[in-house]
């Protein structure tokens, strides 16, 4: 898991030792999130990173709550 500020990236790999990118698993997780109403992005050099950020309507009170 990587994150700076409110932006979080979750890198998915098939094997923790070899760090083989989990491209198809990332695509499947992204689709399942979409079906549940959660919009996430996909990125990374191998398209195996789920990118999560708050909506644009996120304000200071929301940040203070977290």
N, C-alpha and C positions, 0 to 999 in steps of 0.2 A: 504494500500500500504506500502510495506516495501522496503528498499533499502540501500545498502552500496556500495559506489563507483558507478560503472556503472552497477551493477547487481540489478535488480528490481524484487520483488515478489509481485503479486497481489492476495490476498486471497479472494476467492469468497464464500459468505455465502448466504443461503436462507432467513435468518431472522437476522437482525442486533442485536436484543435483545438476542435471544437464541444462536446465532453464529452457527446454524446448517450448516455443510459443504455442499457446492453445488457441489457435485462430478460429477453428470451427466452434469450439466451446464458448468463446467470447461472443461470436455471432449468435449462438443459440441463447446465451444468457441475455444478450441485448434484446432479442426478440421476445423472450419471456417477460422482461421488464416492460416492454412496450405494451404487451397484451394486458398487463396489470395496471397500465396507466402511468408508469414511471418512465420518463424520457431520459435516457442516458446517451452519451456519445461514445464513439469508438475511436481509438487512436493508437499511437505508438508506431515504431518502425515496422512491426510485424502485425499490426491491427489486432493486438491481443491485450489492449488496455481499455478498460471501461472508464470513461470520464464522467464524473458526477460533479455538478455545480448547482448552486441554488438558482431559483427562477429570478428573473429581473425585478420582480416585485418585492424581493427580499430587502428588508430595511434594517435600521440600527436596532430596533426593538427585537427583531427576530434573531439577530446576531447576539444580542445580550442574553436572550433566552437560552441559546446554545451554550 
